[in-house]
Amino acid sequence: MKNFVSVLSGVLLAASAHAQIRQYTMAAAHSHNDYERATPFYAAASLQFGSIEADIHLKEGVIYVAHDPSAITPFRTFKEMYLQPVLRQFALYNGKPYADNSPMQLLIDIKTEGSSTLQALQTLLLPYRQYFDRNTNPSAVKLVISGNLPPMTEWEKFDPIFFFDGRPDSVYPAALKSRIAMLSVDFGQYAKWNGKGTLVPAELKKVTQVIDQVHQQGYAFRFWGAPSTRSTYYKLMDLGVDWIGTDHPEELYDVMHKTTHTTAGDMPVHPVYTPSYVSDATQVRSKNVILFIGDGTGLAEMFAGYTANKGALNIFQMKQVGLSKTQSTDNYHTDSAAGGSALGTGSKTHNRAIGMDNTYVSIPVLPEVLAPKGIQSGVIVTEEITGATPGSFYGHTPDRDSTYTLNRQLLSSKLQLAVGGGREELERDGGAALSDAGIQMYDNLDSWDPAMKKRTLVILSDKVVTSMRNGRGAYLKTALKKALQQLNASGKGFFLMVEGSRIDHGGHFNDLDYLVREMLDFDDAIGEALRFADKDKQTTVIVTADHETGGLALMDGDIAKGTLRGHFATNDHTGIPVMVFAYGPNSQLFRGVYENNEIHAKMLKCFRL
């Protein structure tokens, strides 16, 4: 694409640092038939639209705004509906149409005879010319005349504050090129698409050809009459259309304003392990159980990872599949405390409660059940060790935010191993008790000796256990390898919970790139566990989630390129069931649809307890 596109439409051509999908700004948003809004001009201007459209009629010397003559009323004049609001913008923002000096244009569609109407408009605007003269005022509003244009031979006689909206099938002399703001055409001439799904190949070819034709001539391009749907906005942006029109300003704003957070691509691709399936779904006793919890991870989050990893995911190598219903006892959608506790205790409870039933009575967590049998337990997380999910495997508190209590309970818990962030907080809350508890403490992965037989805490600074985007690196996979070595050394079996904690953060932030990077790291670690399970042949691997976060919908993508585009319905948790994948002996127990707390009992059955 040539440089003229960014100059004419304000479109940011450069891709974001973490995606290969072209990004647009609100400067490229066009409010089609703006005068039909409940609050003309202001609905679009409040969202910082780059272009606002008004249809005008000249009647008895007055310029009215209306689509048809029958809609003309005394108070719907161009002066009242558009000129005065523009002047207010300049007064409000100290001589600029928007506070940050983003560009604004008015696309004025003439419905009556072209020359006389434009002459009347020129007369009306003469006292206010300074607000529209881009030669003397870089912040001026650009005026683009469309509809019933005067003959080209008359263009030069009109004030140079006026630019014109041309047509792809017209030929314009070189002398007039500087007066042409864009070329526009009816979308319906090229496609009958309703804005759902995608264009059929023949129509896509015609649409692409007209866009390319206009760009080759050096003009910006606009369709009118295209469907006003999210899929249409995305498709037009992908095709390089310079002005994206809409009848629903808020919807287009949501798409454009969040586009850097709703696209992902150019991710580091990791290899996927192919299991042998020798021990899969056998009925021998499981010596070890590894439970992976993707915090906030629904099927959409998993498939986003699959797409970004170019059509491969370790999770999708697992053949035993179920669905877990995640509702807590006091809410349609659980939080991580109640969700984690259902997995850790086998009992559903109220949101925010950890290791307690719904009457706030403490009940045993899984490591407390396994310890008397000689089975060691561990947890690894990618956030603070006092997070609600890890806390559900060692703690008991009615409030997940009681981190002081959780730190003290961690020291006296039945966990043999805990790995995560929050070192500064742990040292403050329980530092003096570390040696009394006979615990070996490490503050980095490198110094951790997996041959250690004492209870072990590997608690790192939050600056280390940060997001993948901020440089966490291979922390999770490295920690998993060492944990498997240490826990397996007893020979009596172990339980290990591994949480992809920050997938949930990406959902809460409505940040697809953040989410997908965490998802890929989580899946890479799962491949390591599958490899261990095949070698051991007595290890069951389970992958599930405590809940889904964000209501992610995958709008579009390219698996071959690893790019995708999504839309979030909320920044909170949702109540949809989450996937359960299982591999190894007794993995068949995890098929079907069931309540989340049943996973606890199924894990005990794996151990034959």
C-alpha positions as CSV (number, residue, x, y, z in Angstrom):
1,M,0.0,0.0,0.0
2,K,1.3,3.5,-0.8
3,N,1.9,6.2,1.7
4,F,-1.2,8.1,0.6
5,V,-3.4,5.8,2.5
6,S,-2.2,6.9,5.9
7,V,-2.2,10.6,4.8
8,L,-5.8,10.5,3.5
9,S,-7.5,8.3,6.0
10,G,-5.4,8.4,9.2
11,V,-5.0,4.6,9.1
12,L,-2.1,3.2,10.9
13,L,-0.4,0.9,8.3
14,A,2.3,-0.5,10.5
15,A,1.3,-3.7,12.3
16,S,1.5,-3.8,16.0
17,A,4.5,-5.3,17.6
18,H,2.8,-8.6,18.4
19,A,0.5,-9.2,15.4
20,Q,0.7,-9.2,11.6
21,I,-2.8,-7.9,11.2
22,R,-3.1,-4.3,9.9
23,Q,-4.3,-2.0,12.6
24,Y,-6.9,0.9,12.1
25,T,-7.6,3.9,14.2
26,M,-10.8,5.9,14.7
27,A,-9.5,8.4,12.2
28,A,-10.7,5.8,9.5
29,A,-14.2,5.5,11.0
30,H,-17.1,6.9,8.9
31,S,-20.5,7.6,10.4
32,H,-22.8,6.7,7.5
33,N,-26.1,8.6,7.4
34,D,-25.1,10.3,10.6
35,Y,-28.1,12.6,10.6
36,E,-30.4,9.6,11.4
37,R,-28.9,9.1,14.8
38,A,-30.8,10.1,17.9
39,T,-28.0,12.7,18.5
40,P,-26.6,13.6,15.1
41,F,-22.9,14.6,15.0
42,Y,-22.4,14.2,18.7
43,A,-22.9,10.4,18.7
44,A,-20.0,10.0,16.3
45,A,-17.9,12.9,17.6
46,S,-18.0,11.6,21.1
47,L,-16.3,8.5,19.8
48,Q,-13.8,10.5,17.8
49,F,-15.0,9.4,14.3
50,G,-12.7,10.6,11.5
51,S,-15.6,11.1,9.1
52,I,-19.3,12.2,9.7
53,E,-21.9,12.2,6.9
54,A,-24.7,14.6,6.3
55,D,-27.2,14.6,3.4
56,I,-28.3,18.1,2.4
57,H,-31.1,19.7,0.5
58,L,-31.4,23.3,-0.7
59,K,-34.9,24.5,-0.2
60,E,-35.9,28.2,-0.5
61,G,-32.4,29.3,0.1
62,V,-31.9,27.2,3.3
63,I,-29.7,24.1,3.5
64,Y,-31.6,21.3,5.3
65,V,-30.3,17.9,6.5
66,A,-32.4,14.9,5.5
67,H,-32.2,11.8,3.4
68,D,-35.5,12.6,1.6
69,P,-37.4,15.8,1.0
70,S,-40.3,14.5,3.0
71,A,-38.0,14.4,6.1
72,I,-37.2,18.2,6.0
73,T,-38.3,20.1,9.1
74,P,-37.6,23.7,10.1
75,F,-35.1,22.8,12.8
76,R,-33.1,20.3,10.8
77,T,-30.8,22.7,9.1
78,F,-27.1,22.1,8.3
79,K,-26.2,25.2,10.4
80,E,-27.9,23.8,13.5
81,M,-27.1,20.2,13.1
82,Y,-23.5,20.3,11.9
83,L,-22.0,23.8,11.6
84,Q,-22.7,24.9,15.1
85,P,-21.5,21.6,16.6
86,V,-18.3,21.9,14.7
87,L,-17.7,25.4,16.1
88,R,-18.4,24.1,19.6
89,Q,-15.8,21.4,19.2
90,F,-13.2,24.0,18.2
91,A,-14.2,26.1,21.2
92,L,-14.1,23.2,23.6
93,Y,-10.7,21.9,22.4
94,N,-8.8,25.1,22.0
95,G,-8.9,25.4,18.2
96,K,-9.0,21.7,17.4
97,P,-11.8,19.3,16.5
98,Y,-10.7,16.7,19.0
99,A,-8.6,17.1,22.2
100,D,-5.7,15.1,20.7
101,N,-6.0,16.9,17.3
102,S,-7.2,13.8,15.5
103,P,-8.6,14.6,12.1
104,M,-12.2,15.2,11.3
105,Q,-14.0,15.4,8.0
106,L,-17.6,16.1,7.1
107,L,-18.8,14.1,4.1
108,I,-21.6,16.2,2.7
109,D,-23.9,14.3,0.3
110,I,-25.8,16.7,-1.9
111,K,-29.3,15.6,-2.7
112,T,-30.5,18.6,-4.7
113,E,-29.0,20.2,-7.8
114,G,-25.2,20.2,-7.4
115,S,-23.9,23.6,-8.4
116,S,-26.6,25.7,-6.7
117,T,-26.5,23.7,-3.5
118,L,-22.8,23.8,-3.3
119,Q,-22.8,27.6,-3.9
120,A,-25.3,28.0,-1.1
121,L,-23.1,26.0,1.2
122,Q,-20.1,28.1,0.2
123,T,-22.0,31.2,1.1
124,L,-23.1,29.8,4.4
125,L,-19.6,28.8,5.4
126,L,-17.8,32.0,4.3
127,P,-17.9,33.6,7.8
128,Y,-16.5,30.4,9.3
129,R,-14.0,29.6,6.6
130,Q,-11.0,29.5,9.1
131,Y,-12.5,26.3,10.6
132,F,-12.3,24.5,7.2
133,D,-9.3,25.9,5.4
134,R,-6.6,23.2,5.7
135,N,-4.0,25.4,3.9
136,T,-4.0,27.9,6.8
137,N,-5.2,25.7,9.6
138,P,-3.8,22.1,9.9
139,S,-6.5,21.3,12.4
140,A,-9.3,22.4,10.1
141,V,-12.3,20.1,9.4
142,K,-12.0,18.6,5.9
143,L,-15.1,19.1,3.7
144,V,-15.8,16.4,1.2
145,I,-18.7,16.8,-1.3
146,S,-20.5,13.7,-2.5
147,G,-23.8,12.9,-4.2
148,N,-25.0,15.3,-6.9
149,L,-21.6,16.8,-7.7
150,P,-21.3,19.9,-9.9
151,P,-19.7,19.2,-13.3
152,M,-16.0,18.6,-13.1
153,T,-15.5,21.7,-15.3
154,E,-16.9,23.8,-12.4
155,W,-14.9,22.4,-9.5
156,E,-12.1,24.9,-9.7
157,K,-14.5,27.8,-9.3
158,F,-15.5,26.6,-5.9
159,D,-13.6,27.5,-2.7
160,P,-10.6,25.2,-2.3
161,I,-11.9,24.2,1.2
162,F,-14.1,21.8,-0.7
163,F,-12.9,18.4,-1.8
164,F,-14.8,15.9,-3.8
165,D,-15.8,12.2,-3.6
166,G,-15.2,10.6,-7.0
167,R,-16.2,7.3,-8.6
168,P,-14.0,4.4,-9.7
169,D,-15.4,4.4,-13.2
170,S,-14.7,8.1,-13.8
171,V,-11.6,9.6,-15.4
172,Y,-10.2,12.7,-13.6
173,P,-7.7,15.1,-15.2
174,A,-4.4,15.6,-13.4
175,A,-5.3,19.2,-12.5
176,L,-8.2,18.0,-10.4
177,K,-6.5,15.2,-8.6
178,S,-5.6,17.3,-5.5
179,R,-9.3,18.1,-5.1
180,I,-10.4,14.4,-4.9
181,A,-10.5,13.2,-1.3
182,M,-11.5,9.6,-2.1
183,L,-13.3,7.4,-4.6
184,S,-16.5,5.7,-3.4
185,V,-18.9,3.1,-4.8
186,D,-22.0,1.1,-3.8
187,F,-21.0,-2.2,-2.2
188,G,-24.1,-3.8,-3.7
189,Q,-22.6,-3.4,-7.2
190,Y,-19.9,-6.0,-6.3
191,A,-21.4,-8.3,-3.7
192,K,-24.7,-9.4,-2.2
193,W,-23.0,-10.4,1.1
194,N,-25.1,-9.8,4.3
195,G,-22.1,-9.4,6.5
196,K,-22.3,-12.9,8.1
197,G,-19.7,-15.5,7.4
198,T,-17.5,-14.4,4.5
199,L,-17.7,-13.3,0.9
200,V,-18.0,-16.0,-1.7
201,P,-14.9,-16.2,-3.9
202,A,-16.4,-14.6,-7.0
203,E,-17.6,-11.6,-5.0
204,L,-14.4,-11.3,-3.0
205,K,-12.5,-11.1,-6.3
206,K,-14.7,-8.3,-7.6
207,V,-14.4,-6.4,-4.3
208,T,-10.7,-6.8,-4.1
209,Q,-10.2,-5.7,-7.7
210,V,-12.1,-2.4,-7.3
211,I,-10.1,-1.6,-4.1
212,D,-6.8,-2.4,-5.8
213,Q,-7.8,-0.4,-8.9
214,V,-8.5,2.7,-6.8
215,H,-5.3,2.4,-4.8
216,Q,-3.3,2.0,-7.9
217,Q,-4.7,5.3,-9.1
218,G,-3.5,6.9,-5.8
219,Y,-6.8,7.5,-4.1
220,A,-8.3,6.4,-0.8
221,F,-11.3,4.1,-1.1
222,R,-14.8,3.9,0.5
223,F,-17.8,1.6,0.1
224,W,-21.2,2.8,0.9
225,G,-24.0,0.4,1.5
226,A,-21.8,-2.3,3.0
227,P,-23.4,-4.3,5.9
228,S,-22.9,-2.8,9.3
229,T,-21.6,-5.9,11.1
230,R,-18.4,-6.7,13.0
231,S,-17.5,-9.3,10.3
232,T,-17.9,-6.7,7.6
233,Y,-15.7,-4.2,9.5
234,Y,-13.0,-6.8,9.9
235,K,-13.2,-7.9,6.3
236,L,-13.0,-4.4,4.9
237,M,-10.0,-3.6,7.1
238,D,-8.3,-6.8,6.0
239,L,-8.9,-5.8,2.4
240,G,-7.4,-2.4,2.9
241,V,-10.5,-0.2,2.5
242,D,-9.5,3.2,3.8
243,W,-12.8,4.4,5.2
244,I,-14.9,1.9,7.3
245,G,-18.5,3.0,7.3
246,T,-21.1,2.0,9.8
247,D,-24.7,2.7,10.9
248,H,-23.8,1.6,14.4
249,P,-21.0,4.0,15.7
250,E,-20.6,2.3,19.1
251,E,-20.1,-1.1,17.5
252,L,-17.4,0.1,15.1
253,Y,-15.8,2.1,17.9
254,D,-15.6,-1.1,20.0
255,V,-13.9,-2.9,17.1
256,M,-11.4,-0.2,16.2
257,H,-10.7,1.0,19.8
258,K,-9.8,-2.5,20.9
259,T,-8.2,-3.8,17.7
260,T,-4.7,-4.0,19.2
261,H,-6.1,-6.1,22.1
262,T,-8.3,-8.4,19.9
263,T,-5.7,-9.5,17.4
264,A,-2.8,-11.9,17.9
265,G,-0.2,-13.5,15.7
266,D,3.5,-13.9,15.1
267,M,3.8,-16.1,18.2
268,P,6.7,-18.4,19.0
269,V,5.6,-21.9,17.8
270,H,6.4,-24.9,20.0
271,P,6.6,-28.5,18.9
272,V,3.8,-30.8,19.9
273,Y,4.5,-34.2,21.5
274,T,2.8,-37.3,19.9
275,P,1.8,-39.7,22.7
276,S,2.2,-43.4,22.4
277,Y,-1.2,-44.1,23.9
278,V,0.1,-47.4,25.4
279,S,-1.2,-46.6,28.9
280,D,-4.1,-44.5,27.8
281,A,-7.5,-45.5,29.3
282,T,-6.1,-48.6,30.9
283,Q,-7.4,-49.7,34.3
284,V,-4.2,-50.1,36.2
285,R,-3.7,-48.1,39.3
286,S,-2.3,-44.6,38.7
287,K,0.8,-44.1,40.8
288,N,0.9,-40.4,39.9
289,V,-1.7,-37.8,38.9
290,I,-0.8,-34.4,37.3
291,L,-3.6,-31.9,37.2
292,F,-3.2,-29.0,34.9
293,I,-5.6,-26.1,35.6
294,G,-5.8,-23.3,32.9
295,D,-7.2,-20.5,35.0
296,G,-10.0,-18.9,33.0
297,T,-9.4,-21.3,30.1
298,G,-12.4,-22.2,28.0
299,L,-12.5,-24.0,24.7
300,A,-12.1,-20.7,22.8
301,E,-8.9,-20.0,24.7
302,M,-7.6,-23.4,23.8
303,F,-8.5,-23.1,20.1
304,A,-6.9,-19.6,20.1
305,G,-3.7,-21.3,21.2
306,Y,-4.2,-24.0,18.6
307,T,-4.5,-21.4,15.9
308,A,-1.5,-19.3,17.1
309,N,0.6,-22.5,17.2
310,K,-0.4,-23.1,13.5
311,G,-2.7,-26.0,14.0
312,A,-1.1,-28.0,16.8
313,L,-1.7,-28.3,20.5
314,N,-0.5,-30.9,23.1
315,I,-3.9,-30.7,24.8
316,F,-5.6,-31.8,21.6
317,Q,-3.5,-35.0,21.5
318,M,-5.5,-36.3,24.5
319,K,-8.3,-38.5,23.4
320,Q,-10.4,-38.7,26.6
321,V,-12.6,-35.7,26.7
322,G,-15.3,-34.4,29.1
323,L,-17.1,-31.2,30.2
324,S,-17.0,-29.8,33.7
325,K,-19.9,-27.6,35.0
326,T,-18.4,-24.9,37.1
327,Q,-21.2,-23.1,39.0
328,S,-20.5,-22.3,42.7
329,T,-23.1,-22.8,45.4
330,D,-23.9,-19.1,45.5
331,N,-23.4,-17.9,41.9
332,Y,-23.9,-18.9,38.3
333,H,-20.3,-18.3,37.6
334,T,-17.6,-19.4,40.0
335,D,-14.4,-17.5,41.0
336,S,-11.0,-19.2,41.2
337,A,-11.5,-19.8,45.0
338,A,-14.7,-21.8,44.7
339,G,-13.7,-23.4,41.4
340,G,-10.3,-24.4,42.8
341,S,-11.8,-25.6,46.0
342,A,-14.2,-27.9,44.1
343,L,-11.2,-29.5,42.5
344,G,-9.1,-29.5,45.7
345,T,-11.8,-30.7,48.2
346,G,-14.5,-32.4,46.1
347,S,-17.1,-30.1,47.6
348,K,-18.7,-27.1,45.9
349,T,-18.7,-23.9,47.9
350,H,-19.4,-20.2,47.9
351,N,-17.3,-17.8,45.8
352,R,-14.2,-16.5,47.6
353,A,-14.0,-19.4,50.0
354,I,-10.9,-21.7,49.9
355,G,-10.8,-25.2,51.4
356,M,-14.2,-24.8,53.0
357,D,-17.7,-26.0,52.4
358,N,-20.6,-23.6,51.8
359,T,-21.2,-23.3,55.6
360,Y,-17.6,-22.1,55.9
361,V,-16.4,-25.3,57.7
362,S,-12.9,-26.4,56.8
363,I,-12.7,-29.7,54.9
364,P,-9.6,-31.7,53.8
365,V,-7.8,-30.6,50.6
366,L,-6.4,-33.3,48.4
367,P,-2.8,-33.2,49.7
368,E,-4.2,-33.7,53.2
369,V,-6.0,-36.8,52.0
370,L,-3.0,-38.2,50.2
371,A,-0.2,-37.5,52.7
372,P,-1.3,-40.3,55.2
373,K,-1.0,-42.8,52.2
374,G,2.6,-41.7,51.6
375,I,1.7,-39.9,48.4
376,Q,3.5,-36.5,48.1
377,S,1.9,-33.4,46.6
378,G,3.1,-30.3,44.9
379,V,1.8,-27.2,43.2
380,I,3.4,-25.0,40.5
381,V,1.8,-21.7,39.4
382,T,2.6,-18.7,37.2
383,E,1.5,-16.1,39.7
384,E,1.7,-15.6,43.5
385,I,1.7,-18.8,45.5
386,T,-1.1,-17.3,47.6
387,G,-3.4,-17.2,44.5
388,A,-6.9,-18.7,44.9
389,T,-6.1,-21.7,42.8
390,P,-2.9,-22.9,44.5
391,G,-4.4,-21.9,47.9
392,S,-7.2,-24.4,47.2
393,F,-4.7,-27.2,47.6
394,Y,-3.2,-26.2,50.9
395,G,-5.4,-23.5,52.5
396,H,-8.6,-23.0,54.5
397,T,-10.0,-19.5,54.6
398,P,-13.4,-17.8,53.9
399,D,-11.7,-15.0,52.0
400,R,-9.3,-15.6,49.2
401,D,-7.6,-12.2,49.9
402,S,-6.4,-13.4,53.3
403,T,-2.8,-13.8,51.9
404,Y,-1.2,-13.6,55.4
405,T,-3.3,-16.5,56.5
406,L,-2.5,-18.4,53.3
407,N,1.2,-17.9,53.7
408,R,1.1,-19.2,57.2
409,Q,-1.0,-22.2,56.2
410,L,1.4,-22.9,53.3
411,L,4.2,-23.4,55.8
412,S,2.3,-25.9,57.9
413,S,0.6,-27.6,54.9
414,K,1.0,-31.1,53.6
415,L,2.6,-29.9,50.4
416,Q,6.0,-31.4,49.8
417,L,6.7,-28.8,47.1
418,A,5.4,-25.4,46.1
419,V,6.7,-23.3,43.2
420,G,5.4,-19.8,42.4
421,G,5.8,-16.1,42.9
422,G,5.3,-13.9,45.9
423,R,8.7,-14.2,47.6
424,E,8.6,-10.7,49.1
425,E,5.2,-11.3,50.7
426,L,6.1,-14.8,52.0
427,E,9.3,-13.6,53.7
428,R,7.3,-10.7,55.3
429,D,4.4,-12.9,56.5
430,G,6.2,-16.1,57.5
431,G,9.9,-15.7,57.2
432,A,10.7,-16.4,60.8
433,A,8.8,-19.7,60.7
434,L,10.6,-21.1,57.6
435,S,13.4,-22.7,59.5
436,D,11.1,-23.9,62.3
437,A,9.0,-25.7,59.7
438,G,12.0,-27.6,58.4
439,I,11.5,-26.2,54.9
440,Q,14.2,-25.7,52.3
441,M,13.6,-22.3,50.6
442,Y,14.9,-21.3,47.2
443,D,14.5,-17.9,45.6
444,N,15.4,-19.0,42.0
445,L,15.1,-22.0,39.8
446,D,18.8,-22.5,39.1
447,S,19.7,-23.1,42.7
448,W,16.8,-25.5,43.3
449,D,18.2,-29.0,43.8
450,P,15.5,-31.5,42.8
451,A,17.3,-34.2,44.8
452,M,16.2,-32.4,47.9
453,K,14.1,-34.6,50.2
454,K,13.0,-31.9,52.6
455,R,9.8,-30.0,52.1
456,T,10.7,-27.4,49.4
457,L,9.4,-23.9,48.6
458,V,10.7,-22.4,45.4
459,I,9.2,-18.9,45.7
460,L,10.5,-16.3,43.3
461,S,10.1,-12.6,43.0
462,D,7.0,-11.4,41.2
463,K,9.4,-9.7,38.8
464,V,10.5,-13.2,37.7
465,V,7.1,-14.9,37.8
466,T,5.6,-12.3,35.6
467,S,3.7,-12.6,32.3
468,M,5.1,-14.2,29.2
469,R,4.9,-10.9,27.4
470,N,7.1,-9.4,30.2
471,G,9.7,-12.1,29.9
472,R,8.8,-15.0,32.1
473,G,10.5,-17.3,29.6
474,A,10.7,-21.1,30.2
475,Y,9.9,-20.8,33.9
476,L,6.9,-23.1,33.8
477,K,8.4,-25.9,31.8
478,T,11.7,-25.8,33.7
479,A,9.9,-25.9,37.0
480,L,7.7,-28.8,35.9
481,K,10.8,-30.9,34.9
482,K,12.4,-30.3,38.3
483,A,9.2,-31.0,40.1
484,L,8.6,-34.3,38.4
485,Q,12.2,-35.3,39.2
486,Q,11.8,-34.4,42.9
487,L,8.4,-35.8,43.5
488,N,9.0,-39.0,41.6
489,A,12.1,-39.8,43.6
490,S,10.1,-41.1,46.6
491,G,8.7,-44.0,44.4
492,K,5.4,-43.9,46.4
493,G,3.6,-41.8,43.9
494,F,2.7,-38.1,43.8
495,F,0.0,-35.5,43.0
496,L,1.1,-32.4,41.2
497,M,-1.2,-29.4,40.3
498,V,0.2,-27.1,37.6
499,E,-1.7,-23.8,36.9
500,G,-1.5,-21.6,33.9
501,S,-2.5,-18.7,36.1
502,R,-2.2,-15.8,33.8
503,I,-4.4,-17.1,31.0
504,D,-7.1,-15.7,33.2
505,H,-5.4,-12.3,33.3
506,G,-5.6,-12.1,29.6
507,G,-9.3,-12.7,29.7
508,H,-9.8,-10.1,32.4
509,F,-7.7,-7.6,30.4
510,N,-9.6,-8.5,27.2
511,D,-6.1,-8.8,25.7
512,L,-6.0,-11.7,23.1
513,D,-2.2,-11.4,22.6
514,Y,-1.6,-11.7,26.3
515,L,-4.0,-14.6,26.7
516,V,-2.6,-16.6,23.7
517,R,1.0,-16.2,24.9
518,E,0.0,-17.7,28.2
519,M,-2.0,-20.4,26.6
520,L,1.0,-21.5,24.5
521,D,3.3,-21.6,27.5
522,F,0.7,-23.7,29.4
523,D,0.4,-26.1,26.5
524,D,4.2,-26.4,26.1
525,A,4.4,-27.6,29.7
526,I,1.6,-30.1,29.1
527,G,3.7,-31.7,26.3
528,E,6.4,-32.3,28.9
529,A,3.9,-34.0,31.2
530,L,2.7,-36.3,28.4
531,R,6.2,-37.3,27.7
532,F,6.8,-38.1,31.3
533,A,3.5,-40.1,31.4
534,D,4.5,-42.2,28.4
535,K,7.9,-43.0,30.0
536,D,6.4,-43.8,33.4
537,K,3.2,-45.6,32.2
538,Q,1.5,-45.1,35.6
539,T,0.9,-41.4,35.4
540,T,-2.5,-39.8,34.6
541,V,-2.5,-36.3,33.1
542,I,-5.7,-34.2,33.4
543,V,-6.2,-30.8,31.8
544,T,-9.1,-28.6,32.8
545,A,-10.0,-25.1,34.0
546,D,-11.6,-23.6,37.1
547,H,-13.8,-21.4,34.9
548,E,-13.8,-19.4,31.7
549,T,-12.9,-15.7,31.7
550,G,-13.8,-13.0,29.1
551,G,-16.5,-14.8,27.0
552,L,-14.0,-15.0,24.1
553,A,-15.4,-15.4,20.6
554,L,-13.0,-16.2,17.8
555,M,-14.1,-14.0,14.9
556,D,-11.5,-14.9,12.3
557,G,-8.1,-16.4,11.9
558,D,-5.6,-18.1,9.7
559,I,-4.2,-21.3,11.1
560,A,-1.5,-21.6,8.5
561,K,-0.2,-18.1,9.4
562,G,-1.0,-18.4,13.1
563,T,-3.0,-15.2,13.2
564,L,-6.4,-14.7,14.8
565,R,-8.9,-12.1,15.8
566,G,-11.3,-12.3,18.7
567,H,-14.0,-10.5,20.6
568,F,-14.6,-10.5,24.4
569,A,-18.1,-10.4,25.8
570,T,-17.0,-9.4,29.3
571,N,-14.0,-8.7,31.5
572,D,-15.4,-11.1,34.2
573,H,-15.8,-14.9,34.5
574,T,-18.6,-16.7,32.6
575,G,-20.7,-19.7,33.6
576,I,-20.1,-22.0,30.6
577,P,-18.8,-25.5,31.2
578,V,-15.1,-26.0,30.6
579,M,-13.2,-28.8,28.9
580,V,-11.6,-31.8,30.7
581,F,-8.9,-33.7,28.8
582,A,-7.2,-36.7,30.2
583,Y,-4.4,-39.1,29.3
584,G,-2.9,-42.2,30.8
585,P,-4.3,-45.0,33.0
586,N,-7.9,-44.4,34.2
587,S,-8.3,-41.4,31.9
588,Q,-11.6,-42.9,30.7
589,L,-13.1,-41.8,34.1
590,F,-13.0,-38.2,32.9
591,R,-15.4,-38.7,29.9
592,G,-18.9,-37.2,30.0
593,V,-20.5,-34.2,31.5
594,Y,-20.4,-33.7,35.3
595,E,-20.0,-31.1,38.1
596,N,-16.5,-29.8,38.7
597,N,-16.2,-31.2,42.2
598,E,-16.5,-34.8,40.7
599,I,-13.0,-34.4,39.3
600,H,-11.7,-34.7,42.8
601,A,-13.4,-38.1,43.3
602,K,-12.2,-39.2,39.9
603,M,-8.6,-38.4,40.8
604,L,-8.9,-40.4,44.0
605,K,-10.2,-43.3,42.0
606,C,-7.1,-43.1,39.8
607,F,-5.1,-43.7,43.0
608,R,-7.6,-46.4,44.0
609,L,-8.5,-44.4,47.1
